[in-house]
Amino acid sequence: LPANLAYVIYTSGSTGWPKGVMIEHQGVVASTYSRIVKYEPVKSQLLISSYSFDSSVAVLFSVLLMGSKLILSKNESFKDIDSIKNLLSISDIILCVPSYYKFLLENNLLFNSGISKVIMAGEKLDKSLVNLHYNRGVCINLYNEYGPTENSVWSTVTEVNPEEELISIGKPINNVNAYILDTSMNLCAIGVMGEIFLGGVQLARGYLNRSDLTAEKFIPHPFSTVAGDRIYRTGD
């Protein structure tokens, strides 16, 4: 495919209005490769998120490029206990938001399922859900991912253990640089609050027809010697 090819994925900003994010082909390739390295082997994966949610990109590309089975279902199936139980029995990994995973746990839908890994993304993962996961006695590895659409869907990940009191977003995946910076764009010391900035080959080209917003959020990389290199100001 052409090196300058860009996909446009729409995401909502703080105003609620959708923004078109131009994700380059190389960003999707890098993001997908990191996912395959992290979670392989995957025999089959159920796509829970909507096609309009950026995490569907992660599932669709990675599962098919692993040569694994991609399981699709109608939206109403995910609200029906019997239907979702059948779907979980033939999938060995799922990616969903914490609020939906809570629904699965509270209805005991993970027992006798084929699930070996659960990935949380899209919402904050709190300690109460982690406790619920481990208190249910399911032998399932739990992961927490973080990443904006502007950095090709995911940027950091950690495996969450039951003894952890502070649920982190983990460390950067392959091909991603992550920085915690203060208001003067200096690196923060450990334990000091700052803003997350992301860089690397997964970075989007910018916003479709929004040069002003692109200039505001995709800024010159303060630690790079490569001309034109940028980092993304997440606002988190």
Backbone torsions as a table, in degrees:
resi	resn	phi	psi	omega
1	LEU	NA	152.0	-179.5
2	PRO	-58.0	140.0	-177.8
3	ALA	-65.7	-26.1	-177.0
4	ASN	-94.2	10.6	179.2
5	LEU	-67.1	138.4	177.0
6	ALA	-133.4	136.1	173.1
7	TYR	-90.7	151.0	175.3
8	VAL	-112.1	116.3	177.9
9	ILE	-113.6	129.6	-177.5
10	TYR	-91.9	134.8	179.5
11	THR	-136.3	155.7	-179.3
12	SER	-93.8	137.2	176.1
13	GLY	-93.9	-169.9	-178.7
14	SER	-65.0	-23.2	179.7
15	THR	-82.9	-12.2	-178.4
16	GLY	90.9	-11.0	179.9
17	TRP	-82.3	137.4	-178.6
18	PRO	-69.8	142.5	175.9
19	LYS	-119.4	136.9	176.4
20	GLY	-85.9	115.9	179.5
21	VAL	-98.1	123.9	-178.7
22	MET	-88.2	99.8	180.0
23	ILE	-92.1	122.5	-178.8
24	GLU	-77.3	154.4	-178.7
25	HIS	-56.5	-41.3	-178.9
26	GLN	-64.8	-29.4	177.6
27	GLY	-68.7	-41.4	177.9
28	VAL	-67.4	-39.1	178.1
29	VAL	-62.2	-47.8	-179.7
30	ALA	-63.1	-43.5	179.2
31	SER	-62.4	-43.5	-179.0
32	THR	-67.8	-41.8	179.4
33	TYR	-60.3	-43.9	179.6
34	SER	-62.0	-36.8	179.9
35	ARG	-69.0	-40.6	178.5
36	ILE	-63.8	-43.5	178.9
37	VAL	-62.5	-39.7	-176.1
38	LYS	-72.4	-43.9	-167.8
39	TYR	-111.8	-6.8	179.9
40	GLU	-64.9	143.6	3.8
41	PRO	-88.1	143.6	173.2
42	VAL	-120.3	121.2	179.5
43	LYS	-81.2	-41.8	-178.8
44	SER	-157.7	146.3	179.6
45	GLN	-139.5	132.5	176.8
46	LEU	-85.9	126.5	175.8
47	LEU	-83.0	108.1	-178.9
48	ILE	-93.5	-38.9	-176.4
49	SER	-71.1	156.4	177.5
50	SER	-67.6	153.7	174.3
51	TYR	-60.5	-22.5	-178.9
52	SER	-85.0	-2.0	179.7
53	PHE	-101.3	135.3	-171.6
54	ASP	-63.5	-23.0	179.7
55	SER	-65.8	-18.7	176.1
56	SER	-64.0	-29.8	177.1
57	VAL	-62.1	-43.0	-179.9
58	ALA	-61.5	-44.3	-177.7
59	VAL	-70.5	-49.7	-175.0
60	LEU	-58.3	-51.8	-176.2
61	PHE	-68.7	-46.3	-173.6
62	SER	-66.8	-44.0	-178.1
63	VAL	-63.6	-45.6	-177.9
64	LEU	-68.8	-36.5	-180.0
65	LEU	-75.3	-17.4	172.0
66	MET	-80.6	-10.4	-175.1
67	GLY	76.3	25.6	-177.3
68	SER	-99.2	176.8	-178.4
69	LYS	-89.3	127.5	175.3
70	LEU	-100.4	123.5	-176.7
71	ILE	-104.6	121.9	178.9
72	LEU	-114.1	150.3	178.1
73	SER	-151.0	163.7	176.3
74	LYS	-69.1	150.3	-176.2
75	ASN	-58.5	-37.5	-177.5
76	GLU	-66.5	-20.9	-180.0
77	SER	-65.1	-28.8	-176.7
78	PHE	-77.1	-6.3	176.2
79	LYS	-106.1	-7.5	-178.8
80	ASP	-101.7	121.8	-173.3
81	ILE	-60.7	-45.1	-179.0
82	ASP	-64.8	-41.2	-178.8
83	SER	-65.8	-46.1	-177.9
84	ILE	-68.4	-32.0	177.9
85	LYS	-63.6	-40.6	177.6
86	ASN	-65.9	-39.9	179.9
87	LEU	-67.0	-39.0	179.7
88	LEU	-68.8	-24.6	-179.0
89	SER	-71.5	-17.5	-178.0
90	ILE	-114.1	10.1	178.0
91	SER	-118.6	143.3	178.7
92	ASP	-110.4	0.2	175.4
93	ILE	-153.0	143.2	175.4
94	ILE	-135.7	152.8	173.0
95	LEU	-125.8	125.7	-179.2
96	CYS	-156.5	171.9	176.4
97	VAL	-78.8	151.3	-178.9
98	PRO	-55.5	-36.8	-178.1
99	SER	-63.4	-35.5	178.3
100	TYR	-75.3	-35.6	178.6
101	TYR	-65.1	-34.3	175.9
102	LYS	-60.3	-41.1	176.2
103	PHE	-59.0	-43.6	179.9
104	LEU	-63.6	-42.7	-179.3
105	LEU	-67.7	-45.0	-176.2
106	GLU	-65.5	-23.2	178.0
107	ASN	-101.2	13.1	176.1
108	ASN	53.8	40.2	-175.9
109	LEU	-88.2	-2.9	179.7
110	LEU	-91.7	-17.4	178.3
111	PHE	-68.4	136.7	-180.0
112	ASN	61.2	21.8	175.0
113	SER	-92.4	175.3	177.4
114	GLY	-95.3	6.9	-171.6
115	ILE	-73.7	129.1	175.4
116	SER	-115.8	-19.8	179.6
117	LYS	-138.1	137.5	174.5
118	VAL	-125.8	129.3	-179.2
119	ILE	-112.4	124.9	176.6
120	MET	-96.6	135.5	179.2
121	ALA	-160.9	159.6	173.2
122	GLY	90.2	-18.5	177.7
123	GLU	-143.9	163.4	176.5
124	LYS	-68.3	132.9	175.7
125	LEU	-94.5	118.5	-178.4
126	ASP	-102.9	165.9	-174.6
127	LYS	-63.5	-33.0	-178.1
128	SER	-63.1	-37.7	178.8
129	LEU	-72.1	-37.1	176.2
130	VAL	-61.4	-43.5	177.8
131	ASN	-62.3	-42.2	179.1
132	LEU	-61.8	-41.9	178.8
133	HIS	-57.3	-50.2	-175.9
134	TYR	-79.0	-27.9	178.4
135	ASN	-72.3	-21.3	179.0
136	ARG	-77.7	-8.2	174.2
137	GLY	73.0	22.0	178.6
138	VAL	-85.7	137.6	-179.6
139	CYS	-88.8	72.3	-175.4
140	ILE	-130.8	129.9	175.4
141	ASN	-74.1	134.5	-176.2
142	LEU	-113.0	128.9	-178.7
143	TYR	-123.3	148.4	177.3
144	ASN	-122.1	122.0	-179.2
145	GLU	-112.0	152.1	175.4
146	TYR	-138.0	143.6	173.4
147	GLY	165.9	136.3	176.1
148	PRO	-84.4	159.4	176.0
149	THR	-55.1	-34.8	-176.8
150	GLU	-63.4	-11.5	176.0
151	ASN	-120.7	39.4	176.6
152	SER	57.9	50.1	164.3
153	VAL	86.1	-52.6	-179.0
154	TRP	-138.2	150.2	-173.8
155	SER	-132.6	-33.6	-179.7
156	THR	-136.4	160.8	179.5
157	VAL	-157.4	151.3	172.0
158	THR	-147.2	149.9	169.8
159	GLU	-88.7	127.4	-173.3
160	VAL	-92.9	125.1	178.8
161	ASN	-102.1	153.6	-174.2
162	PRO	-65.5	-26.5	-176.1
163	GLU	-82.1	-7.9	-177.9
164	GLU	-74.8	126.5	177.7
165	GLU	-86.6	-34.8	179.3
166	LEU	-104.2	117.2	-179.4
167	ILE	-85.8	111.7	-177.2
168	SER	-95.6	173.3	174.8
169	ILE	-97.5	5.2	172.9
170	GLY	82.3	-150.5	-176.9
171	LYS	-119.5	162.0	-178.6
172	PRO	-61.2	144.6	174.2
173	ILE	-78.1	174.3	175.5
174	ASN	-55.0	142.2	174.9
175	ASN	76.5	4.7	179.9
176	VAL	-118.1	136.1	171.5
177	ASN	-109.9	129.5	-179.6
178	ALA	-123.8	137.2	-178.9
179	TYR	-132.6	145.2	170.3
180	ILE	-109.3	112.9	-173.3
181	LEU	-119.1	151.1	175.5
182	ASP	-88.0	-174.6	-176.0
183	THR	-68.2	-16.0	177.3
184	SER	-98.1	11.1	178.8
185	MET	66.1	29.6	173.5
186	ASN	-99.5	149.5	176.9
187	LEU	-64.3	135.0	179.0
188	CYS	-84.3	147.4	174.0
189	ALA	-72.1	161.5	178.3
190	ILE	-59.2	130.6	179.9
191	GLY	90.5	-6.7	-180.0
192	VAL	-96.3	131.3	-178.1
193	MET	-70.4	138.6	176.7
194	GLY	-155.8	-169.9	-179.9
195	GLU	-105.1	144.2	179.8
196	ILE	-84.0	128.2	173.8
197	PHE	-120.3	141.0	-176.1
198	LEU	-125.5	141.9	178.3
199	GLY	-142.5	178.6	-179.9
200	GLY	116.4	-176.5	-173.4
201	VAL	-70.7	-15.1	-180.0
202	GLN	-79.8	-7.7	-175.0
203	LEU	-62.3	136.7	179.8
204	ALA	-68.2	161.5	176.2
205	ARG	-69.8	-31.9	-179.0
206	GLY	147.4	-160.9	179.7
207	TYR	-100.4	139.1	-178.7
208	LEU	-64.7	121.5	178.0
209	ASN	57.6	26.7	178.0
210	ARG	-132.0	68.6	-178.7
211	SER	-62.9	-31.3	179.4
212	ASP	-66.3	-45.8	-179.5
213	LEU	-70.7	-35.4	177.1
214	THR	-61.1	-44.4	179.9
215	ALA	-65.9	-31.5	-179.1
216	GLU	-74.3	-39.0	-172.6
217	LYS	-98.2	-31.2	179.1
218	PHE	-104.0	96.9	-169.7
219	ILE	-107.7	162.3	177.4
220	PRO	-56.8	138.5	-177.1
221	HIS	-72.8	117.0	-175.6
222	PRO	-73.5	-13.3	-175.5
223	PHE	-118.1	9.5	-177.2
224	SER	-108.5	144.4	175.9
225	THR	-98.6	1.3	-180.0
226	VAL	-84.2	125.6	-178.8
227	ALA	-61.0	131.4	177.7
228	GLY	83.0	-1.5	-179.7
229	ASP	-68.1	141.1	-175.4
230	ARG	-131.3	162.4	168.9
231	ILE	-129.2	158.7	-177.1
232	TYR	-103.6	127.9	176.9
233	ARG	-85.5	107.5	-172.8
234	THR	-75.8	-29.3	-173.0
235	GLY	84.1	-1.8	179.2
236	ASP	-94.7	NA	NA
